[in-house]
Amino acid sequence: MLAIAAAIVFGFALLLDLFDTDLGAPDLFNWNTLVLIGLTLLALYLAGIGSGPRNGTGSGRRFYGRRPGRG
């Protein structure tokens, strides 16, 4: 979830940079601040905080007993 939030923040920062706007608050929504927020969210995601991909919880197919197609 944090990686998705980081992608949204980076996309928003890109749009602000492309349209060359500061939304009326140059000190609050500048390009550097949004990039730092995005990098912080990515760092938290890579550190394991937040919901991310988990091993063994519903991913892949489960076979109980004999696996199909294995004679």
Secondary structure, DSSP 4 states (H G I P E B T S, - for coil): -HHHHHHHHHHHHHHHHHHT--TT-TTTS-HHHHHHHHHHHHHHHHTT-SS---TTSS-S----SSPTT--
